[in-house]
Amino acid sequence: MWCMKKSISPVPLLCPGPVLIICTYGSDGRPDAMTAAWGGICCSEPPCISLGIQQTRYTWENITKHGEFMVCIPSEALVEETDFFGIASGRNLDKFQETGLTPVKSDIIEAPYIEECPIAIACRARNLVPIGSHTLIVGEILSILADEDACGEDGIPDISLVRPLLYDSQKKTYYNIGEPAGRAFSSGMKFRRNVYEP
């Protein structure tokens, strides 16, 4: 039985959202990191990630200066550190010193990554588009670093091993991932019997 839908005023709602930590170097060369929930894959060729970041953010300044950044995917074990990276500013505070997490210098780009995060994605900014309160930053993926124990037997990161955080922006709450619900490009195949294919 279907239930009625209600109308809700427009808000930045995507349910759920990813939880990302964007790592950069500050103007003083010090590693910095910021938690972001407004991001995702936006292109496959070349592979790109998009981020929505306010121009008032220190991370925005760092990206516009260096043109490169790391996107780290924290596991659920890092929920407290991840939240702190989103509520403190790196302009006059060393977030790594406060949390005890480890910044690592990348060999690929001018940005650090977090050793304790199971996945780190090296990006170079391709486009910066002011939209309103936020700037859309499109970064081309240059390299991906993944912990071996976060990868399956096929060598690809496995979401059940990465254990990433999910975010509800309206309830301001972090969630864990659930159980698999189906296989992409497979679960819907039962409907193909009604599709004519020449």
C-alpha positions as CSV (number, residue, x, y, z in Angstrom):
1,M,0.0,0.0,0.0
2,W,1.4,3.4,-1.0
3,C,1.4,6.3,1.5
4,M,0.8,9.9,0.6
5,K,3.8,12.1,0.1
6,K,4.0,15.5,1.8
7,S,5.5,18.6,0.3
8,I,8.7,19.9,2.0
9,S,10.4,23.2,1.5
10,P,13.6,23.0,-0.6
11,V,16.6,22.2,1.5
12,P,20.0,20.6,0.7
13,L,18.7,17.1,1.1
14,L,20.2,13.9,-0.3
15,C,19.5,10.8,1.7
16,P,22.0,9.6,2.6
17,G,25.1,11.6,1.9
18,P,28.7,10.5,1.8
19,V,31.1,11.6,4.5
20,L,34.4,12.8,3.1
21,I,37.5,14.5,4.6
22,I,39.1,16.9,2.2
23,C,42.9,17.3,2.9
24,T,45.0,20.2,1.7
25,Y,48.1,22.2,2.7
26,G,47.6,25.7,4.2
27,S,49.5,28.8,3.1
28,D,52.0,28.0,5.9
29,G,52.6,24.5,4.6
30,R,50.7,22.9,7.5
31,P,48.4,19.9,6.7
32,D,44.7,20.7,7.1
33,A,41.5,18.7,6.7
34,M,37.8,19.5,6.5
35,T,34.8,17.2,6.7
36,A,32.4,17.5,3.8
37,A,29.1,15.8,3.1
38,W,28.3,17.5,-0.2
39,G,30.3,15.5,-2.8
40,G,30.2,12.6,-5.1
41,I,31.3,11.1,-8.4
42,C,30.4,13.4,-11.3
43,C,32.2,12.0,-14.3
44,S,33.6,8.6,-15.4
45,E,35.9,9.7,-18.3
46,P,38.0,11.3,-16.9
47,P,37.1,10.1,-13.4
48,C,36.1,13.1,-11.4
49,I,34.7,14.0,-7.9
50,S,32.6,17.1,-7.3
51,L,32.5,18.9,-4.0
52,G,30.4,21.8,-2.7
53,I,32.5,24.1,-0.5
54,Q,31.8,27.5,0.9
55,Q,34.2,30.3,-0.1
56,T,34.7,31.2,3.6
57,R,36.3,27.9,4.3
58,Y,40.0,27.6,4.8
59,T,40.0,24.4,2.6
60,W,38.5,26.5,-0.3
61,E,41.4,28.9,0.0
62,N,43.9,26.1,0.0
63,I,42.4,24.4,-3.1
64,T,42.2,27.6,-5.0
65,K,45.9,28.3,-4.2
66,H,47.4,24.8,-4.8
67,G,44.8,23.4,-7.2
68,E,45.1,19.9,-5.6
69,F,43.4,18.0,-2.8
70,M,43.0,14.6,-1.3
71,V,39.5,13.1,-0.6
72,C,39.8,10.7,2.3
73,I,37.0,8.3,3.1
74,P,36.8,7.8,6.9
75,S,35.6,4.5,8.5
76,E,32.9,4.4,11.2
77,A,35.7,4.0,13.7
78,L,36.7,7.6,13.0
79,V,33.4,9.3,13.7
80,E,34.6,11.5,16.5
81,E,37.7,12.7,14.6
82,T,35.6,13.1,11.4
83,D,33.1,15.3,13.2
84,F,35.8,17.4,14.8
85,F,37.4,18.1,11.4
86,G,34.0,19.6,10.4
87,I,33.5,21.8,13.4
88,A,36.9,23.3,13.9
89,S,38.8,25.6,11.5
90,G,42.4,24.9,10.4
91,R,43.3,28.6,10.1
92,N,44.6,28.8,13.6
93,L,44.3,25.2,14.9
94,D,46.2,22.0,14.0
95,K,43.4,19.4,13.7
96,F,45.9,16.6,13.3
97,Q,47.6,17.4,16.5
98,E,44.3,17.7,18.3
99,T,43.0,14.3,17.1
100,G,46.2,12.3,16.9
101,L,45.5,11.3,13.3
102,T,48.5,11.1,10.9
103,P,48.9,13.4,7.9
104,V,51.0,11.7,5.2
105,K,52.7,13.6,2.3
106,S,51.5,12.4,-1.1
107,D,54.1,11.5,-3.8
108,I,51.5,12.4,-6.4
109,I,50.0,15.8,-5.6
110,E,50.6,18.8,-3.3
111,A,48.2,17.6,-0.6
112,P,48.4,15.2,2.4
113,Y,46.2,12.3,3.2
114,I,45.1,10.7,6.5
115,E,46.9,7.4,7.2
116,E,44.0,6.1,9.3
117,C,41.4,6.5,6.6
118,P,41.0,3.3,4.5
119,I,40.8,5.2,1.2
120,A,42.5,8.4,-0.1
121,I,41.8,9.8,-3.5
122,A,44.3,12.3,-5.1
123,C,42.5,15.0,-7.1
124,R,43.5,18.0,-9.2
125,A,40.9,20.8,-9.5
126,R,39.6,21.1,-13.1
127,N,36.6,23.5,-12.6
128,L,35.5,25.9,-9.9
129,V,31.9,27.1,-10.4
130,P,30.4,29.6,-8.0
131,I,26.8,28.6,-7.5
132,G,25.5,30.6,-4.5
133,S,26.5,29.9,-0.9
134,H,28.9,27.2,-2.2
135,T,31.4,26.7,-5.0
136,L,31.2,23.5,-7.0
137,I,34.7,22.1,-7.2
138,V,35.3,19.4,-9.8
139,G,38.5,17.4,-9.2
140,E,40.0,14.9,-11.6
141,I,41.0,11.6,-9.9
142,L,44.7,11.0,-10.5
143,S,45.3,8.1,-8.1
144,I,43.6,6.1,-5.4
145,L,45.3,4.7,-2.3
146,A,43.4,1.9,-0.4
147,D,44.4,-0.1,2.7
148,E,44.8,-3.8,1.7
149,D,42.5,-4.9,4.5
150,A,39.8,-2.6,3.0
151,C,39.9,-4.5,-0.3
152,G,38.2,-7.7,-1.3
153,E,39.8,-10.7,-3.0
154,D,39.5,-8.8,-6.4
155,G,41.7,-6.1,-5.0
156,I,38.9,-3.5,-5.2
157,P,37.8,-1.6,-2.1
158,D,34.8,-3.4,-0.5
159,I,32.2,-1.2,1.2
160,S,31.7,-3.9,3.9
161,L,35.4,-3.7,4.7
162,V,35.8,0.1,4.4
163,R,32.8,0.6,6.7
164,P,32.3,4.3,5.6
165,L,30.1,6.7,7.4
166,L,26.8,8.0,5.9
167,Y,25.3,11.4,6.8
168,D,21.8,12.8,7.2
169,S,22.2,16.5,6.7
170,Q,18.8,17.4,8.0
171,K,19.0,15.4,11.2
172,K,22.8,16.1,11.5
173,T,23.4,12.4,12.3
174,Y,26.0,9.9,11.1
175,Y,25.0,6.4,10.2
176,N,26.7,3.1,9.5
177,I,26.2,1.2,6.3
178,G,23.5,-1.5,6.2
179,E,23.3,-4.9,4.5
180,P,23.4,-5.4,0.7
181,A,19.9,-4.9,-0.8
182,G,20.6,-6.1,-4.4
183,R,23.1,-6.2,-7.2
184,A,23.5,-3.4,-9.7
185,F,22.9,-4.2,-13.4
186,S,21.5,-7.6,-12.2
187,S,18.6,-7.2,-9.7
188,G,16.4,-5.4,-12.3
189,M,17.0,-8.0,-15.1
190,K,13.7,-9.7,-14.5
191,F,12.0,-6.7,-16.2
192,R,13.9,-7.2,-19.4
193,R,11.6,-9.9,-20.6
194,N,9.2,-7.1,-21.8
195,V,11.9,-5.2,-23.6
196,Y,12.3,-5.7,-27.4
197,E,16.0,-6.0,-28.4
198,P,16.8,-6.2,-32.2
